């Protein structure tokens, strides 16, 4: 798995993807990359939720909209 900022920029709000990590360091890198992307591109209006399944070596990333819905 190679999670990049470019890949995260393709996510749409509500999209959820699970990646298989090759090494535990990649799992920590996924969280850092998601945080960096959300902070660097605030105009996208997306933050990322990152969940780990350590026994399976899987990382699940969900794109969450930060833009409020108008009523």
N, C-alpha and C positions, 0 to 999 in steps of 0.2 A: 504494500500500500504506500502510495506517495500522495499525501493530501497537500494540495497547494492552495495558495490564495486565489489563483485563477479558477480552480475547480470550485471553491466556495462561492466565488462571485457568480457562478452559474445557478446557484440554488435560488429557488423561489420560496416565498413565505409558505410555511406548511409542509414543505418537502422534507422528508426524512430518509436518510441513507445510512446503511451499515457497511463499514469497511472491515476487512480482515487485516490485522496488523501482523507484520513479520517479526517484530521485536518489541519488547515492552517500551523502549524509548520512543517508538513511533506513536504509542498511545498518548504519552505526555506531549509529544510534538503536536498532535492533533488539537489538543486543548489550546496550546499556545497559538497555533495558526488560526484557529477560529476566533480567539480573542483579538489577535492582531488585525484580522480582516474586518471584524465588526468596528473596531476603533479607527481604523485607517479609512474606511469607506462608509462614514455615517450617512451619506446621501442615499445609500441603498435602503436604509430603514429596516435593516435586518440584523438581528443578533443570533447567536448560535447556542443551542443547548447541546452539551456533549456528555454522553454516558458511556461508561466502560463496562465490558463483560470480560474481566480478566481471565477467568478459566478458559473461555473460548477465544481470547485474544481478539475481541471485536470492539469497534468503536462506532457508536451510533450518533450521528449529528443531525440535528433538526434545526431548520431555519425558522425563526420566529419574527414576525413583523413588529417593529417598534412604533409604527405609525398608528395613531388612534383612529378608530372608525367613527365617522360622523353619524349622529343619530338624526 
